[in-house]
Amino acid sequence: MPKRADRAVTGIAHGLRRALYPVAALPIGIYALVVAATGRRIQATRALVDPLPSLLLPAVSHPVERRSLRFALLSLPVNAVAFVLAGYVWLIPVVNLGYPLRPDVSTESLRHGTWGGPTLAGAWAVHAVGAVLIFVLIGLPLLNALAWSQARFARAVLEPG
């Protein structure tokens, strides 16, 4: 049984790591675009490919340096959309786990129409549980699908053949 639990924890860790790639891809892509535009294509390719093994598996094998500028340009709109979606999805648990810290939470709002109210503990519990469930059941699969498509696109453009 411990092996099954270890695999589950490892799977969750890989899923969370892959879910970070749609957020990281836009800044990495903009940096690589600037670097590639200045003629340093090897450095641009390394900037594009080096984060892939740590965030996505498998990595791009033997990337072609002359394709880095093309990839940085083509992936920019995709990365921008993925960044917005991923930012929103990652914001859901952060905002709701920190529910008591939100500026719109007051004793008056807790009594009138807040899920889990009229106490702060009840409202916090309902918002936190709901946010974690939404993130795990909907957010992570969505972010992993985005990361998978971004990685597939990276391999299609950067790998030889």
Contacts in CASP RR format, 6 or more apart in sequence:
PFRMAT RR
TARGET T0000
AUTHOR 0000-0000-0000
METHOD contacts of the structure
MODEL  1
MPKRADRAVTGIAHGLRRALYPVAALPIGIYALVVAATGRRIQATRALVD
PLPSLLLPAVSHPVERRSLRFALLSLPVNAVAFVLAGYVWLIPVVNLGYP
LRPDVSTESLRHGTWGGPTLAGAWAVHAVGAVLIFVLIGLPLLNALAWSQ
ARFARAVLEPG
14 57 0 8 1.000
15 140 0 8 1.000
15 144 0 8 1.000
16 140 0 8 1.000
17 54 0 8 1.000
17 55 0 8 1.000
18 55 0 8 1.000
18 56 0 8 1.000
18 57 0 8 1.000
18 143 0 8 1.000
18 144 0 8 1.000
18 147 0 8 1.000
18 148 0 8 1.000
19 86 0 8 1.000
19 89 0 8 1.000
19 90 0 8 1.000
19 139 0 8 1.000
19 140 0 8 1.000
19 143 0 8 1.000
19 144 0 8 1.000
19 147 0 8 1.000
20 55 0 8 1.000
21 51 0 8 1.000
21 55 0 8 1.000
21 56 0 8 1.000
21 146 0 8 1.000
21 147 0 8 1.000
21 150 0 8 1.000
21 151 0 8 1.000
22 79 0 8 1.000
22 82 0 8 1.000
22 83 0 8 1.000
22 85 0 8 1.000
22 86 0 8 1.000
22 143 0 8 1.000
22 146 0 8 1.000
22 147 0 8 1.000
22 150 0 8 1.000
23 83 0 8 1.000
23 86 0 8 1.000
23 87 0 8 1.000
23 90 0 8 1.000
24 51 0 8 1.000
24 55 0 8 1.000
25 75 0 8 1.000
25 79 0 8 1.000
25 82 0 8 1.000
25 83 0 8 1.000
25 150 0 8 1.000
26 76 0 8 1.000
26 79 0 8 1.000
26 80 0 8 1.000
26 82 0 8 1.000
26 83 0 8 1.000
28 47 0 8 1.000
28 48 0 8 1.000
28 51 0 8 1.000
29 47 0 8 1.000
29 48 0 8 1.000
29 72 0 8 1.000
29 75 0 8 1.000
29 76 0 8 1.000
29 79 0 8 1.000
30 76 0 8 1.000
31 47 0 8 1.000
32 44 0 8 1.000
32 45 0 8 1.000
32 47 0 8 1.000
32 48 0 8 1.000
32 68 0 8 1.000
32 71 0 8 1.000
32 72 0 8 1.000
33 44 0 8 1.000
33 69 0 8 1.000
33 72 0 8 1.000
33 73 0 8 1.000
33 76 0 8 1.000
35 43 0 8 1.000
35 44 0 8 1.000
35 47 0 8 1.000
36 44 0 8 1.000
36 45 0 8 1.000
36 68 0 8 1.000
36 69 0 8 1.000
36 72 0 8 1.000
37 69 0 8 1.000
41 65 0 8 1.000
41 66 0 8 1.000
41 68 0 8 1.000
41 69 0 8 1.000
42 65 0 8 1.000
44 65 0 8 1.000
44 68 0 8 1.000
44 69 0 8 1.000
44 72 0 8 1.000
45 63 0 8 1.000
45 64 0 8 1.000
45 65 0 8 1.000
45 67 0 8 1.000
45 68 0 8 1.000
45 158 0 8 1.000
48 63 0 8 1.000
48 68 0 8 1.000
48 71 0 8 1.000
48 72 0 8 1.000
48 154 0 8 1.000
48 158 0 8 1.000
49 59 0 8 1.000
49 60 0 8 1.000
49 63 0 8 1.000
49 154 0 8 1.000
49 158 0 8 1.000
52 59 0 8 1.000
52 60 0 8 1.000
52 151 0 8 1.000
52 154 0 8 1.000
53 59 0 8 1.000
55 147 0 8 1.000
56 147 0 8 1.000
56 148 0 8 1.000
56 150 0 8 1.000
56 151 0 8 1.000
60 154 0 8 1.000
60 155 0 8 1.000
60 158 0 8 1.000
60 159 0 8 1.000
61 159 0 8 1.000
62 159 0 8 1.000
62 160 0 8 1.000
63 158 0 8 1.000
63 159 0 8 1.000
64 158 0 8 1.000
64 159 0 8 1.000
64 160 0 8 1.000
67 157 0 8 1.000
67 158 0 8 1.000
68 158 0 8 1.000
70 157 0 8 1.000
71 154 0 8 1.000
71 157 0 8 1.000
71 158 0 8 1.000
74 153 0 8 1.000
74 157 0 8 1.000
75 150 0 8 1.000
75 153 0 8 1.000
75 154 0 8 1.000
75 157 0 8 1.000
78 149 0 8 1.000
78 150 0 8 1.000
78 153 0 8 1.000
79 150 0 8 1.000
82 146 0 8 1.000
82 150 0 8 1.000
85 142 0 8 1.000
85 143 0 8 1.000
85 146 0 8 1.000
86 143 0 8 1.000
86 146 0 8 1.000
89 135 0 8 1.000
89 139 0 8 1.000
89 142 0 8 1.000
89 143 0 8 1.000
92 131 0 8 1.000
92 134 0 8 1.000
92 135 0 8 1.000
92 139 0 8 1.000
93 131 0 8 1.000
93 132 0 8 1.000
93 135 0 8 1.000
95 102 0 8 1.000
95 131 0 8 1.000
96 127 0 8 1.000
96 128 0 8 1.000
96 130 0 8 1.000
96 131 0 8 1.000
97 127 0 8 1.000
97 128 0 8 1.000
97 131 0 8 1.000
97 132 0 8 1.000
98 124 0 8 1.000
98 128 0 8 1.000
99 105 0 8 1.000
99 123 0 8 1.000
99 124 0 8 1.000
99 127 0 8 1.000
99 128 0 8 1.000
100 120 0 8 1.000
100 124 0 8 1.000
105 114 0 8 1.000
105 120 0 8 1.000
105 123 0 8 1.000
110 117 0 8 1.000
110 118 0 8 1.000
110 119 0 8 1.000
110 120 0 8 1.000
110 123 0 8 1.000
111 117 0 8 1.000
111 118 0 8 1.000
114 123 0 8 1.000
115 123 0 8 1.000
115 126 0 8 1.000
115 127 0 8 1.000
116 122 0 8 1.000
116 123 0 8 1.000
116 125 0 8 1.000
116 126 0 8 1.000
116 127 0 8 1.000
117 123 0 8 1.000
117 126 0 8 1.000
END
